[in-house]
Amino acid sequence: MTGATTRRDLRTGRSLWADSPGLGVQTRPLEKAIAVDVAVVGAGISGAFMAHELARDHSVAVLDRRRPLMGSTIASTALLQWEIDLPLTTLSDRIGPAKARRAYRRSREAVRALEAIVTDEHIRCGLKPKRTLYLAGDDHGHRALEAEAEARAAIGLESRYLAAADLRDAYGIERTGAIVSEGSASADPARLAAGLLRRAIEQGARVWSPVEVNEAISDPEGVTLLTDTGHAVRARHVVFCCGYEFPKGVPTPDAKVVSTWALASCERAACPPWLRETLVWEASDPYLYFRMARDGRLIAGGEDEDSATAHEDGSRLKSKCQTIARKLSALLPGLAFDVDYAWAGAFGESVTGLPQIGPVDGMDHVHAVMGFGGNGITYSVIASQVVGRAIRGRRDPDADLYRP
């Protein structure tokens, strides 16, 4: 059957990753005051990379008001791309060509670093190298994409432009042009985060949950976190890894939270063979993005709205996912799949498409990691490197790219 249908037992409001195997992470309640070198607030993917990076030479406490992984990580569609939400050419206009080139190269290096961590730590998360197909759309047409491909190739990034006829022949897609890039990947984000937290625990880190941080009080010697348990956490350094939930009292200039929606098909969807090796997104606003999982599920998302709360409205989930499915069917005629999961979530955006990583103004020994846009997992790797070096008294050469 062509197009999309919906299972009667559709798992509405439930992320595909919530049913992944191997999500167990040892946690404990906070029953007394503790003191550590580093407190990481947030047990999602960014907190997991941070704990993994720091636990090898620091005592680390990870705090979360939920169970681990159950924030924005579980809502991710896990397209592990080095491509940034803003094209290289556009980012060059925003922050200057030299910084834009550094940002793109660093993003590419982060995907390589992620792959190395997964391999070295033997984390089973379905990681698979992928290419990306970036389609011309309403925001950037074929001429802009041709210039973008040239700009990327000029700095050594594996990108090439496809004209309309070549795109049609190779992928059966009718658009005015596209960019094919190598070096991205996909994975199960929940299993990845769980694996990183378990490795951090093996190094001595501890995960405390549920614990909500109500206030952070910094002084020249460190930071005291006041929690809803009545027990304080004292740390030499604190890193807020709250995903897209910006912590109270932490400035977030030039950042905002928006809503997004996603779906996953049943296993073994009838998709073109090339899709198993390719992540697809488009240069439109809102843009459609999709990929296939290892079990043959089609995973797609989009229909973003400039609202921090729209994703909480369950009545909108069905219509949003119908729109995503309709766009998929229009782009790939003959596509057939049954919708099995449908969910919504929030994510943070910045005016540059780059995250905010670094010290919090006016708060000694406090760092924040937020505003990831569509590159949450890739930027989580970078954040662990930038903040890890800062805590060790070293400076990351690209730290200035991610300061507000």
SVG drawing of the C-alpha trace seen along z (x, -y; Angstrom):
<svg xmlns="http://www.w3.org/2000/svg" viewBox="-7 -38 53 44">
<polyline fill="none" stroke="black" stroke-width="0.4" points="0.0,0.0 1.4,-3.4 1.5,-6.1 1.3,-5.9 -1.2,-4.2 -1.5,-4.2 -1.6,-1.1 -4.7,-0.7 -2.3,-0.3 -0.2,-3.3 2.2,-4.2 1.1,-7.8 3.3,-10.1 5.9,-7.4 9.3,-7.6 10.7,-4.6 13.8,-4.7 11.8,-4.3 11.4,-0.6 15.1,0.0 16.8,2.8 19.8,2.2 18.8,-1.2 19.5,-0.2 21.7,-2.7 22.4,-2.4 21.0,-5.3 20.6,-6.1 18.6,-8.6 20.3,-11.6 19.9,-10.8 22.8,-13.0 25.0,-15.9 27.8,-14.9 31.0,-16.6 32.6,-15.9 35.0,-17.4 32.3,-17.9 28.5,-17.9 26.9,-17.3 23.2,-18.4 21.4,-16.3 21.6,-12.6 20.8,-12.7 23.2,-12.5 25.1,-15.7 25.4,-14.8 26.5,-11.3 29.3,-12.5 30.4,-15.0 30.5,-12.4 32.3,-9.9 34.9,-12.6 35.5,-13.7 35.1,-10.5 38.5,-9.2 40.3,-11.8 37.6,-13.4 35.0,-12.4 31.7,-13.0 28.1,-13.2 25.4,-13.2 22.0,-14.6 18.7,-14.5 15.1,-15.2 14.0,-12.3 15.3,-8.9 18.4,-9.0 17.8,-9.4 14.1,-10.5 14.4,-14.1 15.2,-15.4 17.5,-12.4 14.5,-10.0 12.8,-12.4 15.8,-12.6 15.7,-11.1 19.5,-10.7 20.8,-12.0 24.5,-12.3 25.5,-14.9 28.5,-17.2 26.4,-19.6 25.1,-22.5 21.6,-23.9 23.0,-27.0 24.9,-26.3 28.6,-27.1 28.0,-30.0 25.3,-31.5 27.2,-30.9 30.2,-32.7 28.0,-35.8 26.9,-35.6 30.2,-35.0 32.9,-35.5 34.4,-33.0 37.3,-31.9 35.1,-31.0 32.5,-29.3 35.2,-27.1 36.5,-26.2 33.0,-25.4 32.3,-23.0 35.7,-21.3 35.2,-20.9 31.7,-19.4 33.2,-16.9 35.9,-16.0 33.3,-15.5 31.6,-12.7 34.9,-11.0 35.5,-11.3 32.0,-9.9 32.7,-6.9 36.0,-6.3 34.4,-6.4 31.7,-4.0 34.3,-1.6 36.8,-1.9 34.2,-1.5 32.3,1.3 29.0,-0.5 26.1,1.3 23.9,-1.5 23.4,-0.6 26.0,-3.1 26.3,-3.1 28.2,-5.4 25.9,-7.3 26.0,-9.8 23.6,-12.8 21.4,-14.1 20.6,-17.8 17.8,-18.7 17.1,-22.2 14.1,-23.8 12.3,-27.0 15.2,-28.5 18.1,-27.5 17.6,-26.7 19.9,-24.8 22.3,-27.8 22.8,-28.3 23.4,-24.5 25.9,-24.5 27.9,-27.3 27.6,-25.5 29.0,-22.3 32.0,-24.2 32.6,-26.0 32.6,-22.7 34.8,-20.9 37.3,-23.9 38.0,-23.2 38.3,-19.4 34.7,-18.3 33.4,-15.4 30.5,-17.1 29.5,-17.2 26.6,-18.9 23.9,-16.9 22.0,-18.7 18.3,-17.9 18.8,-15.2 21.5,-13.4 19.4,-13.6 16.5,-12.0 18.6,-9.3 20.4,-8.3 17.5,-8.8 14.3,-9.1 13.6,-12.5 12.3,-15.6 14.1,-18.6 16.2,-21.3 19.4,-20.0 21.0,-18.5 24.3,-18.0 25.6,-14.6 28.1,-14.5 30.0,-11.7 31.0,-11.2 27.8,-11.3 26.1,-8.5 23.0,-7.3 22.5,-5.5 20.0,-4.7 20.5,-7.8 19.1,-6.2 21.4,-3.2 24.3,-5.4 23.7,-7.6 23.1,-4.6 26.3,-3.0 28.3,-6.2 26.8,-6.6 27.6,-2.9 31.2,-3.5 31.4,-6.6 30.0,-4.6 32.7,-2.0 35.2,-4.9 33.7,-6.0 30.9,-8.4 27.6,-8.2 24.1,-9.0 21.6,-10.5 18.0,-10.4 15.4,-11.8 17.1,-15.0 16.0,-18.5 18.5,-21.3 16.7,-24.4 19.6,-26.8 23.3,-27.1 25.4,-29.3 29.0,-29.9 31.9,-31.2 35.7,-31.5 36.2,-27.9 33.4,-26.1 29.6,-25.7 26.9,-24.6 23.8,-23.1 20.6,-23.2 18.2,-20.4 14.6,-19.4 15.8,-16.5 17.0,-18.9 20.6,-17.7 23.2,-19.9 25.8,-18.9 29.1,-20.7 31.4,-20.6 34.5,-22.3 32.8,-22.7 29.2,-22.4 28.2,-21.7 24.6,-22.2 23.8,-19.7 20.0,-20.3 19.5,-19.7 16.7,-22.1 15.4,-22.9 17.4,-26.0 18.3,-26.1 16.8,-28.8 19.2,-31.7 21.5,-30.8 21.5,-33.5 20.5,-32.2 21.2,-35.1 20.2,-34.5 18.7,-31.1 15.1,-29.9 13.2,-26.6 11.0,-25.3 8.8,-22.3 9.2,-19.4 7.4,-16.2 8.5,-12.7 7.3,-9.3 8.6,-5.8 7.2,-3.2 6.8,0.5 9.9,2.7 10.9,3.5 9.2,0.6 9.1,0.7 11.8,-2.0 14.3,-2.4 17.5,-0.5 19.7,-3.7 17.8,-5.0 19.5,-2.4 22.8,-4.3 21.5,-7.9 20.2,-10.6 17.9,-13.0 17.0,-16.6 15.9,-19.7 16.7,-23.4 13.2,-24.5 11.6,-26.0 10.2,-23.9 12.3,-21.2 11.6,-17.5 14.3,-15.0 14.3,-11.2 16.4,-8.0 16.1,-4.3 17.0,-2.3 18.8,1.0 15.5,2.9 14.1,1.3 12.0,-1.3 11.5,-4.6 12.2,-7.5 11.1,-11.0 10.6,-14.4 9.9,-18.0 7.0,-20.5 8.9,-22.6 7.1,-25.5 8.5,-28.5 7.0,-27.6 8.5,-26.1 5.2,-24.4 3.4,-23.4 4.9,-19.8 3.0,-19.3 -0.4,-19.6 -1.2,-15.9 -4.1,-16.9 -1.6,-18.2 0.4,-15.0 -1.8,-13.2 -2.1,-16.0 1.6,-16.9 2.6,-13.3 0.0,-13.1 1.7,-16.1 5.1,-14.5 3.9,-11.3 2.2,-13.2 5.4,-15.1 7.3,-11.9 4.9,-10.3 5.1,-13.3 8.9,-13.3 9.2,-9.5 6.2,-8.3 5.5,-4.7 6.8,-4.8 4.7,-2.5 4.8,-2.3 2.6,-1.9 3.2,-4.4 4.0,-2.6 5.3,-5.4 4.5,-9.1 6.1,-11.6 6.9,-15.2 9.7,-17.1 11.5,-20.4 14.9,-21.5 16.9,-24.7 18.0,-27.0 20.5,-29.8 20.8,-32.5 24.0,-30.9 23.0,-27.3 25.9,-26.8 25.4,-25.8 26.3,-27.7 29.2,-26.0 31.3,-27.6 31.4,-29.5 28.3,-31.2 28.7,-34.9 28.7,-36.0 28.9,-32.4 32.4,-31.1 33.1,-27.5 29.8,-27.0 29.6,-25.9 26.5,-25.5 25.9,-23.4 22.7,-24.3 21.1,-25.5 22.0,-22.6 19.7,-22.9 19.5,-19.9 23.0,-18.7 22.5,-17.7 24.5,-14.6 27.4,-15.9 27.5,-19.1 27.4,-17.0 30.8,-15.5 32.2,-19.0 30.8,-20.2 32.5,-17.4 35.8,-18.3 35.6,-22.1 34.4,-21.9 36.6,-19.0 39.7,-21.0 38.5,-24.1 38.0,-22.1 41.5,-20.7 42.9,-24.2 43.5,-24.0 41.9,-26.0 40.2,-24.4 41.3,-26.1 37.6,-26.5 36.1,-27.5 35.4,-31.0 33.1,-29.6 30.6,-28.5 30.5,-31.5 27.3,-33.5"/>
</svg>
